[in-house]
Amino acid sequence: MLSRTADHLFWMARYTERAENTARMLDVNVQTSMLPQSDEENLQGWRAMLGISELQSAFDRKYDTLEARAVIDFMVRDPDNPSSIVACLTEARENARAVRGTLTTEVWEIQNQTWLDMQKRLNSDLLETDPSKFFEWVKFRSHLSRGVTVGTMLRDEAVHFIRLGTFLERADNTARILDVKFHGGSADSTGEAMTQRDFYYWGALLRSVSGFEIYRKVYRDVITPARIAELLMLRADMPRSLLACMDEVVQNLREVRNDVSADTERCAGKLHAELQFGKIDDILAAGLHDTLTGFLSDIYQLGNRVSRDFLVPLAV
Protein backbone atom coordinates (compact mmCIF):
# COMPACT_ATOMS: atom_id res chain seq x y z
CA MET A 1 0.00 0.00 0.00
CA LEU A 2 1.22 3.53 -0.80
CA SER A 3 2.41 5.46 2.24
CA ARG A 4 0.09 8.36 1.44
CA THR A 5 -2.95 6.09 1.24
CA ALA A 6 -2.04 4.46 4.54
CA ASP A 7 -1.53 7.93 6.03
CA HIS A 8 -5.05 9.06 5.03
CA LEU A 9 -6.63 5.90 6.46
CA PHE A 10 -4.64 6.16 9.68
CA TRP A 11 -5.57 9.79 10.28
CA MET A 12 -9.18 9.33 9.23
CA ALA A 13 -9.49 6.84 12.09
CA ARG A 14 -7.54 8.96 14.56
CA TYR A 15 -9.62 12.06 13.92
CA THR A 16 -12.88 10.12 14.22
CA GLU A 17 -11.75 8.60 17.51
CA ARG A 18 -10.47 11.98 18.73
CA ALA A 19 -13.85 13.60 18.08
CA GLU A 20 -15.55 10.85 20.09
CA ASN A 21 -13.03 11.15 22.92
CA THR A 22 -13.48 14.92 23.09
CA ALA A 23 -17.23 14.41 23.26
CA ARG A 24 -16.76 11.92 26.10
CA MET A 25 -14.56 14.29 28.10
CA LEU A 26 -16.96 17.20 27.60
CA ASP A 27 -19.95 15.09 28.56
CA VAL A 28 -18.39 13.87 31.81
CA ASN A 29 -17.52 17.47 32.70
CA VAL A 30 -21.08 18.57 32.03
CA GLN A 31 -22.35 15.77 34.28
CA THR A 32 -19.88 16.41 37.13
CA SER A 33 -20.48 20.16 36.98
CA MET A 34 -24.04 19.46 38.15
CA LEU A 35 -22.78 17.98 41.44
CA PRO A 36 -22.87 20.14 44.59
CA GLN A 37 -19.58 22.04 44.58
CA SER A 38 -18.09 25.50 44.76
CA ASP A 39 -17.64 27.65 41.67
CA GLU A 40 -13.88 27.22 41.99
CA GLU A 41 -14.16 23.41 42.03
CA ASN A 42 -16.42 23.57 38.98
CA LEU A 43 -13.98 25.75 37.04
CA GLN A 44 -11.09 23.54 38.11
CA GLY A 45 -12.70 20.63 36.27
CA TRP A 46 -12.97 22.63 33.05
CA ARG A 47 -9.43 23.94 33.45
CA ALA A 48 -8.14 20.41 33.94
CA MET A 49 -9.85 19.27 30.75
CA LEU A 50 -8.14 22.01 28.77
CA GLY A 51 -4.85 21.07 30.36
CA ILE A 52 -5.15 17.38 29.58
CA SER A 53 -5.90 18.26 25.96
CA GLU A 54 -2.89 20.61 25.92
CA LEU A 55 -5.17 23.48 24.92
CA GLN A 56 -4.99 25.74 27.98
CA SER A 57 -2.68 28.31 26.37
CA ALA A 58 -4.69 28.39 23.13
CA PHE A 59 -7.88 28.94 25.12
CA ASP A 60 -6.33 31.69 27.23
CA ARG A 61 -5.18 33.56 24.13
CA LYS A 62 -8.75 33.76 22.86
CA TYR A 63 -10.88 34.04 26.00
CA ASP A 64 -10.44 36.46 28.89
CA THR A 65 -12.27 34.34 31.46
CA LEU A 66 -12.76 30.62 32.02
CA GLU A 67 -16.43 29.64 31.74
CA ALA A 68 -18.06 26.31 31.00
CA ARG A 69 -19.94 27.66 27.97
CA ALA A 70 -16.75 29.13 26.51
CA VAL A 71 -14.85 25.84 26.99
CA ILE A 72 -17.64 23.84 25.31
CA ASP A 73 -17.73 26.25 22.38
CA PHE A 74 -13.93 26.16 22.07
CA MET A 75 -13.79 22.36 22.20
CA VAL A 76 -16.71 21.80 19.85
CA ARG A 77 -16.64 24.33 17.04
CA ASP A 78 -13.96 26.97 17.45
CA PRO A 79 -12.19 27.32 14.05
CA ASP A 80 -8.95 28.27 15.85
CA ASN A 81 -8.84 24.95 17.70
CA PRO A 82 -7.51 22.17 15.45
CA SER A 83 -8.61 19.55 18.00
CA SER A 84 -12.24 20.70 18.20
CA ILE A 85 -14.97 18.21 17.31
CA VAL A 86 -15.80 20.18 14.16
CA ALA A 87 -12.15 20.23 13.07
CA CYS A 88 -11.71 16.51 13.77
CA LEU A 89 -14.82 15.40 11.89
CA THR A 90 -13.93 17.71 9.01
CA GLU A 91 -10.40 16.27 8.81
CA ALA A 92 -11.77 12.73 9.05
CA ARG A 93 -14.05 13.43 6.07
CA GLU A 94 -11.25 15.03 4.05
CA ASN A 95 -8.94 12.07 4.66
CA ALA A 96 -11.74 9.68 3.70
CA ARG A 97 -12.46 11.67 0.53
CA ALA A 98 -8.80 11.42 -0.48
CA VAL A 99 -8.96 7.60 -0.45
CA ARG A 100 -12.55 6.94 -1.53
CA GLY A 101 -11.36 4.24 -3.89
CA THR A 102 -9.90 2.28 -0.95
CA LEU A 103 -13.01 2.53 1.20
CA THR A 104 -16.32 0.80 0.69
CA THR A 105 -19.24 3.01 -0.29
CA GLU A 106 -20.79 2.55 3.15
CA VAL A 107 -17.67 3.76 4.99
CA TRP A 108 -17.40 6.88 2.83
CA GLU A 109 -21.11 7.66 3.18
CA ILE A 110 -20.92 7.43 6.97
CA GLN A 111 -18.03 9.92 7.07
CA ASN A 112 -19.70 12.28 4.62
CA GLN A 113 -23.14 12.12 6.24
CA THR A 114 -21.64 12.70 9.68
CA TRP A 115 -20.08 15.92 8.42
CA LEU A 116 -23.34 17.05 6.80
CA ASP A 117 -25.43 16.24 9.87
CA MET A 118 -22.94 18.05 12.08
CA GLN A 119 -23.59 21.29 10.21
CA LYS A 120 -27.34 20.97 10.82
CA ARG A 121 -26.90 20.31 14.53
CA LEU A 122 -24.53 23.20 15.03
CA ASN A 123 -26.89 25.55 13.20
CA SER A 124 -29.62 24.59 15.66
CA ASP A 125 -29.56 25.44 19.37
CA LEU A 126 -28.92 21.82 20.44
CA LEU A 127 -25.45 22.53 21.84
CA GLU A 128 -26.84 25.30 24.03
CA THR A 129 -30.03 23.58 25.19
CA ASP A 130 -28.88 19.96 25.52
CA PRO A 131 -25.11 19.53 25.07
CA SER A 132 -25.19 15.93 26.31
CA LYS A 133 -27.52 15.01 23.44
CA PHE A 134 -25.03 16.47 20.96
CA PHE A 135 -22.15 14.57 22.57
CA GLU A 136 -24.15 11.33 22.41
CA TRP A 137 -24.68 11.94 18.70
CA VAL A 138 -20.91 12.34 18.16
CA LYS A 139 -20.25 9.08 20.01
CA PHE A 140 -22.96 7.29 18.03
CA ARG A 141 -21.50 8.40 14.69
CA SER A 142 -18.06 7.19 15.76
CA HIS A 143 -19.51 3.81 16.77
CA LEU A 144 -21.28 3.65 13.42
CA SER A 145 -18.08 4.41 11.54
CA ARG A 146 -16.16 1.64 13.30
CA GLY A 147 -18.99 -0.86 12.87
CA VAL A 148 -19.37 -0.21 9.15
CA THR A 149 -15.60 -0.40 8.67
CA VAL A 150 -15.36 -3.81 10.36
CA GLY A 151 -18.57 -5.04 8.74
CA THR A 152 -17.93 -4.06 5.12
CA MET A 153 -14.21 -3.74 4.41
CA LEU A 154 -11.80 -6.43 3.29
CA ARG A 155 -9.47 -7.43 6.14
CA ASP A 156 -6.39 -6.14 4.37
CA GLU A 157 -3.76 -3.51 5.14
CA ALA A 158 -6.33 -0.71 4.86
CA VAL A 159 -8.28 -2.04 7.83
CA HIS A 160 -5.09 -2.63 9.83
CA PHE A 161 -3.97 0.99 9.39
CA ILE A 162 -7.45 2.21 10.32
CA ARG A 163 -7.40 0.16 13.50
CA LEU A 164 -3.86 1.26 14.31
CA GLY A 165 -5.02 4.86 14.22
CA THR A 166 -8.11 4.13 16.30
CA PHE A 167 -6.36 2.33 19.13
CA LEU A 168 -3.32 4.61 19.36
CA GLU A 169 -5.69 7.54 19.74
CA ARG A 170 -7.90 5.68 22.23
CA ALA A 171 -4.94 4.65 24.39
CA ASP A 172 -3.76 8.25 24.52
CA ASN A 173 -7.19 9.50 25.55
CA THR A 174 -7.83 6.86 28.22
CA ALA A 175 -4.52 7.67 29.87
CA ARG A 176 -5.24 11.39 29.80
CA ILE A 177 -8.76 11.22 31.20
CA LEU A 178 -7.73 8.77 33.92
CA ASP A 179 -4.82 10.97 34.97
CA VAL A 180 -6.78 14.21 35.22
CA LYS A 181 -9.86 12.69 36.83
CA PHE A 182 -7.88 10.61 39.32
CA HIS A 183 -6.17 13.74 40.62
CA GLY A 184 -9.34 15.81 40.48
CA GLY A 185 -11.37 13.42 42.60
CA SER A 186 -11.00 12.08 46.11
CA ALA A 187 -8.37 9.50 45.30
CA ASP A 188 -8.09 8.42 48.93
CA SER A 189 -11.76 7.49 49.23
CA THR A 190 -12.53 4.01 50.48
CA GLY A 191 -15.68 1.99 50.49
CA GLU A 192 -16.54 3.18 54.00
CA ALA A 193 -15.50 6.81 53.61
CA MET A 194 -16.84 7.42 50.12
CA THR A 195 -19.36 10.24 50.04
CA GLN A 196 -22.32 10.54 47.71
CA ARG A 197 -20.43 13.15 45.69
CA ASP A 198 -17.46 10.78 45.32
CA PHE A 199 -19.77 8.06 44.06
CA TYR A 200 -21.26 10.29 41.36
CA TYR A 201 -17.84 11.67 40.46
CA TRP A 202 -16.28 8.25 39.86
CA GLY A 203 -19.48 6.97 38.30
CA ALA A 204 -19.34 9.82 35.78
CA LEU A 205 -15.73 8.94 34.99
CA LEU A 206 -16.69 5.31 34.33
CA ARG A 207 -19.60 6.37 32.12
CA SER A 208 -17.26 8.61 30.12
CA VAL A 209 -15.46 5.47 28.95
CA SER A 210 -18.59 3.28 28.82
CA GLY A 211 -17.32 1.40 31.85
CA PHE A 212 -19.97 1.75 34.56
CA GLU A 213 -21.83 -1.49 33.84
CA ILE A 214 -18.54 -3.28 33.15
CA TYR A 215 -17.19 -2.19 36.55
CA ARG A 216 -20.27 -3.56 38.27
CA LYS A 217 -19.97 -6.86 36.43
CA VAL A 218 -16.25 -7.27 37.15
CA TYR A 219 -16.02 -6.09 40.77
CA ARG A 220 -19.61 -6.38 42.08
CA ASP A 221 -18.68 -3.97 44.86
CA VAL A 222 -18.34 -0.33 45.79
CA ILE A 223 -16.56 1.96 43.32
CA THR A 224 -13.00 2.80 44.39
CA PRO A 225 -10.33 4.83 42.54
CA ALA A 226 -7.79 2.00 42.69
CA ARG A 227 -10.15 -0.44 41.00
CA ILE A 228 -11.07 2.15 38.38
CA ALA A 229 -7.37 2.57 37.62
CA GLU A 230 -6.97 -1.20 37.36
CA LEU A 231 -9.99 -1.53 35.07
CA LEU A 232 -8.87 1.24 32.73
CA MET A 233 -5.23 0.22 32.63
CA LEU A 234 -4.73 -3.51 33.12
CA ARG A 235 -7.94 -5.32 32.12
CA ALA A 236 -7.61 -6.76 28.62
CA ASP A 237 -11.36 -7.44 28.51
CA MET A 238 -12.24 -3.77 29.05
CA PRO A 239 -12.55 -2.34 25.49
CA ARG A 240 -11.13 1.11 26.28
CA SER A 241 -8.38 0.04 28.69
CA LEU A 242 -4.73 0.74 27.96
CA LEU A 243 -3.97 -2.99 27.75
CA ALA A 244 -6.86 -3.67 25.35
CA CYS A 245 -5.68 -0.81 23.12
CA MET A 246 -2.11 -2.10 23.13
CA ASP A 247 -3.36 -5.61 22.30
CA GLU A 248 -4.82 -4.15 19.10
CA VAL A 249 -1.80 -1.99 18.33
CA VAL A 250 0.62 -4.92 18.61
CA GLN A 251 -1.63 -7.21 16.56
CA ASN A 252 -2.16 -4.71 13.75
CA LEU A 253 1.50 -3.72 13.65
CA ARG A 254 2.32 -7.39 13.15
CA GLU A 255 -0.03 -7.53 10.17
CA VAL A 256 1.58 -4.58 8.35
CA ARG A 257 5.23 -5.10 9.35
CA ASN A 258 7.88 -4.19 6.79
CA ASP A 259 11.67 -4.27 6.51
CA VAL A 260 12.21 -1.26 8.78
CA SER A 261 9.49 -1.70 11.41
CA ALA A 262 11.16 -4.22 13.75
CA ASP A 263 12.22 -1.54 16.24
CA THR A 264 8.71 -0.05 16.28
CA GLU A 265 7.25 -3.49 16.97
CA ARG A 266 9.76 -3.95 19.78
CA CYS A 267 8.75 -0.66 21.41
CA ALA A 268 5.06 -1.53 21.12
CA GLY A 269 5.73 -4.99 22.54
CA LYS A 270 7.62 -3.56 25.51
CA LEU A 271 4.81 -1.13 26.30
CA HIS A 272 2.28 -3.95 25.95
CA ALA A 273 4.27 -6.27 28.26
CA GLU A 274 4.51 -3.63 30.99
CA LEU A 275 0.71 -3.45 31.06
CA GLN A 276 0.11 -7.16 30.59
CA PHE A 277 2.27 -8.15 33.55
CA GLY A 278 1.76 -5.05 35.67
CA LYS A 279 -0.02 -4.96 39.03
CA ILE A 280 -2.11 -2.04 40.17
CA ASP A 281 -0.53 -2.05 43.66
CA ASP A 282 2.92 -1.61 42.11
CA ILE A 283 1.65 1.16 39.83
CA LEU A 284 0.04 3.05 42.69
CA ALA A 285 3.17 2.64 44.83
CA ALA A 286 5.32 4.04 42.03
CA GLY A 287 2.85 6.87 41.43
CA LEU A 288 -0.09 6.72 39.05
CA HIS A 289 0.59 10.17 37.63
CA ASP A 290 4.20 9.33 36.80
CA THR A 291 3.17 6.02 35.23
CA LEU A 292 0.51 7.64 33.05
CA THR A 293 2.81 10.51 32.06
CA GLY A 294 5.43 7.96 31.00
CA PHE A 295 2.82 6.01 29.05
CA LEU A 296 1.66 9.16 27.22
CA SER A 297 5.23 9.94 26.25
CA ASP A 298 5.74 6.37 25.02
CA ILE A 299 2.50 6.31 23.01
CA TYR A 300 3.44 9.64 21.41
CA GLN A 301 6.81 8.26 20.38
CA LEU A 302 5.16 5.09 19.10
CA GLY A 303 2.84 7.15 16.91
CA ASN A 304 5.85 8.99 15.50
CA ARG A 305 7.58 5.67 14.79
CA VAL A 306 4.50 4.37 12.95
CA SER A 307 4.50 7.54 10.83
CA ARG A 308 8.21 7.16 10.13
CA ASP A 309 8.02 3.48 9.15
CA PHE A 310 4.72 3.35 7.25
CA LEU A 311 3.17 6.74 6.60
CA VAL A 312 4.02 10.26 5.50
CA PRO A 313 6.51 11.34 8.21
CA LEU A 314 5.28 14.07 10.54
CA ALA A 315 6.88 17.47 10.10
CA VAL A 316 9.33 18.21 12.92
Phi, psi and omega per residue, in radians:
M1 nan 2.444 3.101
L2 -1.111 2.476 -3.126
S3 -1.022 -0.672 -3.112
R4 -1.177 -0.666 3.089
T5 -1.125 -0.817 3.109
A6 -1.044 -0.664 3.140
D7 -1.083 -0.799 3.130
H8 -1.088 -0.740 -3.135
L9 -1.145 -0.771 -3.132
F10 -1.046 -0.823 -3.080
W11 -1.374 -0.489 2.993
M12 -0.976 -0.809 -3.127
A13 -1.200 -0.742 -3.121
R14 -1.105 -0.756 -3.127
Y15 -1.180 -0.659 3.088
T16 -1.103 -0.800 3.119
E17 -1.144 -0.659 -3.138
R18 -1.135 -0.690 3.091
A19 -1.072 -0.773 3.112
E20 -1.092 -0.778 -3.110
N21 -1.117 -0.678 3.085
T22 -1.107 -0.730 3.095
A23 -1.077 -0.692 3.123
R24 -1.122 -0.789 -3.136
M25 -1.128 -0.739 3.115
L26 -1.116 -0.722 -3.102
D27 -1.121 -0.756 -3.135
V28 -1.168 -0.559 3.077
N29 -1.216 -0.667 3.070
V30 -1.072 -0.750 -3.119
Q31 -1.175 -0.799 -3.102
T32 -1.242 -0.443 3.123
S33 -1.193 -0.284 3.112
M34 -1.468 -0.141 3.119
L35 -1.294 2.672 3.080
P36 -1.061 2.096 -3.110
Q37 -2.924 2.869 3.107
S38 -1.326 2.858 3.108
D39 -1.068 -0.641 -3.137
E40 -1.142 -0.729 3.104
E41 -1.115 -0.679 3.129
N42 -1.109 -0.820 -3.141
L43 -1.168 -0.546 3.116
Q44 -1.073 -0.650 3.104
G45 -1.113 -0.735 3.122
W46 -1.221 -0.640 3.109
R47 -1.135 -0.683 3.135
A48 -1.138 -0.647 3.135
M49 -1.142 -0.690 3.065
L50 -1.123 -0.692 -3.133
G51 -1.139 -0.747 -3.112
I52 -1.179 -0.457 3.108
S53 -1.559 0.012 -3.123
E54 1.021 0.727 -3.090
L55 -2.148 0.128 -3.081
Q56 -1.045 -0.828 -3.096
S57 -1.148 -0.689 3.119
A58 -1.123 -0.687 3.118
F59 -1.155 -0.780 -3.097
D60 -1.120 -0.538 3.119
R61 -1.195 -0.438 -3.055
K62 -1.791 -0.525 -3.062
Y63 -2.073 2.411 -3.123
D64 -1.357 -0.607 -3.107
T65 -2.229 2.697 3.131
L66 -1.619 1.981 3.098
E67 -2.349 2.614 -3.109
A68 -1.004 -0.783 -3.101
R69 -1.100 -0.670 3.134
A70 -1.178 -0.699 3.130
V71 -1.126 -0.772 3.123
I72 -1.048 -0.815 -3.127
D73 -1.093 -0.718 -3.141
F74 -1.131 -0.720 -3.079
M75 -1.419 -0.296 -3.102
V76 -1.731 -0.868 -2.953
R77 -2.415 0.159 -3.133
D78 -1.180 2.140 -3.103
P79 -1.168 -0.332 3.132
D80 -1.498 -0.044 3.127
N81 -1.880 1.837 -3.095
P82 -1.205 -0.187 3.117
S83 -1.809 0.155 3.110
S84 -1.168 2.806 3.141
I85 -1.038 -0.745 3.125
V86 -1.065 -0.804 -3.137
A87 -1.099 -0.735 -3.107
C88 -1.144 -0.813 -3.125
L89 -1.202 -0.530 3.061
T90 -1.193 -0.777 3.116
E91 -1.153 -0.654 3.097
A92 -1.065 -0.768 3.124
R93 -1.128 -0.737 -3.126
E94 -1.145 -0.695 3.077
N95 -1.159 -0.662 3.097
A96 -1.149 -0.718 -3.138
R97 -1.090 -0.594 -3.115
A98 -1.207 -0.366 -3.107
V99 -2.227 0.667 -3.113
R100 -0.985 -0.588 -3.131
G101 -1.193 -0.349 3.135
T102 -1.544 -0.450 -3.105
L103 -1.555 2.739 2.964
T104 -1.323 2.807 3.134
T105 -0.998 -0.705 -3.107
E106 -1.095 -0.733 -3.127
V107 -1.117 -0.793 3.124
W108 -1.096 -0.741 -3.097
E109 -1.141 -0.595 3.085
I110 -1.120 -0.808 3.141
Q111 -1.105 -0.772 -3.102
N112 -1.185 -0.781 -3.121
Q113 -1.175 -0.589 3.074
T114 -1.051 -0.781 3.132
W115 -1.114 -0.738 3.134
L116 -1.145 -0.794 3.142
D117 -1.131 -0.584 3.128
M118 -1.055 -0.706 3.124
Q119 -1.060 -0.745 -3.134
K120 -1.109 -0.749 -3.105
R121 -1.198 -0.631 3.132
L122 -1.298 -0.437 3.093
N123 -1.399 -0.225 3.034
S124 -1.581 -3.054 3.123
D125 -1.776 0.385 -3.070
L126 -1.058 -0.735 -3.086
L127 -1.125 -0.558 3.139
E128 -1.416 -0.677 -3.044
T129 -1.522 -0.600 -3.102
D130 -2.603 1.294 -3.081
P131 -1.047 -0.598 -3.132
S132 -1.080 -0.600 3.115
K133 -1.162 -0.666 3.092
F134 -1.151 -0.746 -3.138
F135 -1.135 -0.639 3.077
E136 -1.108 -0.652 3.108
W137 -1.115 -0.752 3.117
V138 -1.045 -0.799 3.138
K139 -1.095 -0.734 -3.140
F140 -1.077 -0.744 -3.131
R141 -1.167 -0.585 3.071
S142 -1.182 -0.767 3.074
H143 -1.010 -0.754 -3.111
L144 -1.112 -0.709 3.123
S145 -1.082 -0.795 3.137
R146 -1.144 -0.741 -3.113
G147 -1.105 -0.750 3.137
V148 -1.184 -0.640 3.110
T149 -1.073 -0.890 -3.128
V150 -1.167 -0.591 -3.042
G151 -1.471 -0.279 -3.043
T152 -2.191 -0.288 -3.035
M153 -1.678 2.566 3.048
L154 -1.071 2.417 -3.111
R155 -1.373 1.173 -3.137
D156 -2.010 -2.846 -3.083
E157 -1.048 -0.569 -3.133
A158 -1.008 -0.830 3.138
V159 -1.134 -0.677 -3.123
H160 -1.126 -0.671 3.102
F161 -1.245 -0.611 3.069
I162 -1.079 -0.796 -3.106
R163 -1.257 -0.553 3.022
L164 -1.030 -0.826 3.121
G165 -1.080 -0.763 -3.121
T166 -1.038 -0.862 -2.982
F167 -1.445 -0.443 2.974
L168 -1.145 -0.753 3.120
E169 -1.159 -0.714 -3.115
R170 -1.161 -0.732 3.113
A171 -1.052 -0.768 3.117
D172 -1.028 -0.800 -3.089
N173 -1.194 -0.752 -3.138
T174 -1.050 -0.730 3.118
A175 -1.121 -0.706 -3.127
R176 -1.163 -0.844 -3.075
I177 -1.191 -0.614 3.101
L178 -1.161 -0.724 -3.115
D179 -1.101 -0.885 -3.063
V180 -1.230 -0.661 -3.104
K181 -1.320 -0.566 3.120
F182 -1.115 -0.698 -3.113
H183 -1.445 -0.306 3.111
G184 -1.481 -0.400 -3.112
G185 -1.670 -3.016 3.137
S186 -1.528 1.470 -3.007
A187 -1.156 -0.293 -3.118
D188 -1.637 0.069 -3.102
S189 -1.116 2.488 3.042
T190 -2.051 3.082 3.136
G191 -1.024 -0.659 -3.095
E192 -1.380 -0.642 -3.023
A193 -1.576 -0.188 -3.028
M194 -1.092 2.232 3.125
T195 -1.533 2.992 3.114
Q196 -1.092 -0.672 3.132
R197 -1.116 -0.720 3.102
D198 -1.023 -0.763 -3.119
F199 -1.036 -0.813 -3.130
Y200 -1.216 -0.575 3.115
Y201 -1.101 -0.927 -3.110
W202 -1.240 -0.545 3.050
G203 -1.103 -0.690 3.100
A204 -1.137 -0.684 3.083
L205 -1.056 -0.807 3.131
L206 -1.079 -0.718 3.136
R207 -1.157 -0.499 -3.135
S208 -1.162 -0.361 3.087
V209 -2.044 0.408 3.133
S210 0.935 0.733 -3.047
G211 -2.039 0.059 -3.047
F212 -1.145 -0.885 3.137
E213 -1.160 -0.632 3.116
I214 -1.103 -0.747 3.117
Y215 -1.022 -0.809 -3.129
R216 -1.089 -0.660 -3.139
K217 -1.230 -0.672 -3.076
V218 -1.357 -0.804 -2.985
Y219 -1.800 -0.442 3.099
R220 0.860 0.669 -3.052
D221 -2.665 -3.060 -3.137
V222 -1.081 2.631 3.123
I223 -1.370 2.206 3.066
T224 -2.254 2.586 3.140
P225 -0.999 -0.683 -3.099
A226 -1.114 -0.718 3.138
R227 -1.234 -0.601 3.056
I228 -1.072 -0.779 3.117
A229 -1.069 -0.738 3.116
E230 -1.098 -0.769 -3.128
L231 -1.076 -0.763 -3.030
L232 -1.515 -0.099 3.114
M233 -1.996 -0.807 -2.862
L234 -1.986 -0.046 -3.126
R235 -1.610 1.973 -3.127
A236 -1.217 -0.352 -3.122
D237 -1.604 0.050 3.028
M238 -1.660 1.980 -2.947
P239 -0.980 -0.525 -3.077
R240 -1.842 0.213 3.132
S241 -1.284 2.800 3.107
L242 -1.069 -0.724 -3.129
L243 -1.157 -0.746 3.123
A244 -1.077 -0.702 3.110
C245 -1.127 -0.744 -3.124
M246 -1.229 -0.526 3.005
D247 -0.963 -0.828 -3.108
E248 -1.208 -0.706 -3.141
V249 -1.070 -0.838 -3.127
V250 -1.093 -0.768 -3.113
Q251 -1.118 -0.770 -3.099
N252 -1.314 -0.536 3.016
L253 -1.097 -0.675 3.129
R254 -1.084 -0.618 -3.091
E255 -1.283 -0.429 -3.079
V256 -1.979 0.215 -3.061
R257 -0.939 2.588 3.082
N258 -2.353 -2.937 -3.023
D259 -1.213 -0.298 -3.061
V260 -2.036 0.129 -2.997
S261 -1.713 0.080 -3.071
A262 -1.042 -0.715 -3.117
D263 -1.194 -0.616 3.082
T264 -1.145 -0.725 3.077
E265 -1.099 -0.669 3.128
R266 -1.108 -0.770 3.132
C267 -1.108 -0.735 3.108
A268 -1.130 -0.713 3.135
G269 -1.125 -0.667 3.121
K270 -1.145 -0.773 3.119
L271 -1.115 -0.692 3.111
H272 -1.132 -0.758 -3.109
A273 -1.132 -0.654 3.132
E274 -1.077 -0.625 3.103
L275 -1.376 -0.728 -3.079
Q276 -1.079 -0.666 -3.070
F277 -1.879 0.156 3.130
G278 -1.380 2.767 3.066
K279 -2.156 2.429 -3.052
I280 -1.111 -0.594 3.123
D281 -1.081 -0.710 3.120
D282 -1.176 -0.680 -3.141
I283 -1.141 -0.778 3.137
L284 -1.157 -0.643 3.120
A285 -1.151 -0.655 3.135
A286 -1.341 -0.360 -3.112
G287 1.926 1.946 -3.103
L288 -1.096 -0.737 -3.124
H289 -1.049 -0.795 3.138
D290 -1.121 -0.693 3.127
T291 -1.113 -0.791 -3.115
L292 -1.210 -0.647 3.087
T293 -1.101 -0.731 3.082
G294 -1.111 -0.702 3.122
F295 -1.104 -0.767 3.141
L296 -1.075 -0.684 3.087
S297 -1.126 -0.738 -3.130
D298 -1.152 -0.718 -3.097
I299 -1.228 -0.552 3.064
Y300 -1.141 -0.804 3.117
Q301 -1.126 -0.641 3.113
L302 -1.125 -0.720 3.075
G303 -1.059 -0.708 3.092
N304 -1.125 -0.655 3.122
R305 -1.160 -0.709 3.102
V306 -1.060 -0.769 3.109
S307 -1.077 -0.726 -3.124
R308 -1.146 -0.723 -3.022
D309 -1.485 -0.467 -2.990
F310 -2.215 -0.512 -2.919
L311 -1.971 -2.876 3.010
V312 -1.413 2.021 -3.048
P313 -0.970 2.466 3.113
L314 -1.192 2.510 3.095
A315 -1.239 2.359 -3.116
V316 -1.562 nan nan
